[in-house]
Amino acid sequence: MGKDDKTKHIIFGNHISIIMYKSKINKNHYEVKFEKSQTFLNDSPFNWDMTQIGERTYHIISNHKSYRAEVISVDTLSKSVILKINGKKVEVALQDKFDLLLQKLGIDVTASAKVNDVKAPMPGLILEIQIKEGDDVKKGDSIMILEAMKMENVLKSPGDGIVQSIKVKKGDSVEKNQVLVLF
């Protein structure tokens, strides 16, 4: 396995022989599968080469075309990533085999539990707070931006609710699992 193959696995999963995702890029749907060292896009071989050139930037070559990709933000809760590819913003939402199975069974795990707070998913710095106490927020609404490892992570509301209390302010350093917002 070459250096670039390892990079693909680091970004998209661990060293399992077959990794499959359904992805939504902007409004288009794709099936992406990694099988050993080969990548498939909608069941057709997809040849590409990717090299990390900076902390959040990558150089990608596919079909004799060159692309520059920058990771703008990562939302681990909703499994979405915002990228800038050759200067154009692209939103990517991923579903793995477990997400697809739960969807097929009609189970929405996030809807089954009432959420009372939002905690920091990792240590970082609060760059922006997009809500205020008393706001009525819906599931998926952006509530704040947390900078961690020089990446901006959009924290979204895990459910519907009214903001009771905001426990941090812009510029605060936070630790993993620190309570940020109470509903």
N, C-alpha and C positions, 0 to 999 in steps of 0.2 A: 504494500500500500504506500503510495507516494505522499509527500507532504500535503499536497492539495486535497487528496482524498481524506486525510485526517481532518483537515479544516472543515470539510463538508460535514463530517460526522460530529465535530465539536459544536457546530452551529445547529444542526438538525437532530441530534440525538446521540445515544451512546453506540457502542460497537455491536449492535444486533445485526444479524445477517440480512433481515428485511425490515425496513422502516417505511411506513406508508402514512401519508397525510392527505387530507382534502384541504385545499387552500382556496381562499377567496382573495383575489388581488383586485382592488377597487371593486368592480361589479362582476368580474369574470371568475368562473369556478374552474379549478384544476385538480387533478389527482397527481401527486408527486410520490414516487416510490424510489427508495434507495435499496438496491439489492447488491450486496458485496461491494464492488467498486463502480458499479454502473448506476446511472440515474435515469429514471423514466418519467416522462411528462405525458399524462393521458395515455399510458401504455406504449408510448413510442420512445425509443432511446433518445436521451437528451445529453449532448456532449457539451461540456463546459469546463472551464478552468478558472479557479478562483484563488487569489492571493491576497492576504491581508497586508495593506500598505500603511495602515495607521491604527490607532486604538479603536476607532469606530468606522474605518473606511476599508473598502475592498476593491480590487480590480478584477473584473470578470470578463472573460472572453467566451463568446458563444456564436456559432455560425459566422465566424470571421468578423464579428463585430465586438468592439470594446465598450465596456460599461464601467462607470465608477459608481459604487454604491456606498452610501453613508447611512449608518443606523442612527435614526433620530430619536426614537423612543421604543421601549419594550414594555408591554403590559402583560405580565405573566398571568394575571387573573383571567383575562379574556383571551389569552393566547394570541395577542395581536402585536404586530410590529409596524412601525412607521419608518419607511426608508426614503431616501432621496436618491434616485437613480438618474444619473446624468442631469442633475438639477431639478428633476420632476418628482414631486412627492407621491409616494405609493403606499397604500395601506394593505398589509397582508394579515389575514386571519387564518389560523391553522386549527384543524381538528385532527386528533390522532385516532387510532382504532377504538379507544375507549370512549371518546366523545361521540364517535359515530354509532357505537353500540348503544349508548345511553339515549341518543337521539332516536334511533330506530325503535327502542323500547318505549319511547314517549316519556322518558324520565329527564327532568331538568333538576339536576342536583343543586344548583344555586338557588332555585326557587323554594326548595324544601325547608330551608333553615332561615329563621328571621335573623337579620344582621343588626347588631346593636352598635357596632363601632367599625372603624377602619384603622388597621394597624400598619406600621411601616413594614414593607416586605423585605427590606434590607436597610443597613445603615446608610445615611446620606444627609443631604442638605435640602431644606425646603426652599425651592426657587420661587414658587408662585402658589397662592391659594385662590381658587376660583369660586369659592362659596362663602357665605356668611351665615351666622347663626339665624335660624328661622327659615332658611331657604328650603323649599320643597324640591328634593332631587329625585330623579328617576334612575333606575338601574342603568349603568353604563355612562351616566353623565360624568364628565371630568370634574374632579374635585380639587386636585392639586398636582403640582409637578415636583417630583423628588429627583435631585441629581445624585447619582451614585456611580462611582468609577467613571466620571466625566461623561456619563450618558444621562439624558433627560428621560425620566420614566413618568408617564401620565398615570396617575392613580385615579381609578374610576369608582363610582359608587357600586357596591356589590348588590344593592337592592334599592327599592323605593323607600323614601322616608323623609322626615323633617330633621334638619340639622339642629341638634340640641346644644352642642358645644364643640368648639374647635380648640384643641389642646396645644396647638403649636402656632407659631407665627412665621412669616417670611424671614428667611435667614437662619432659622433654627437648625442645629445639627440634631439628628434623631438616630436612635438605635433600632436594630431589628426588633419587631413586635411591639414597639412603643405605640401607644394609642394616640392617634392623630385627630380623629373626629368621633363624636358620639351622636347617635341617632335617637 
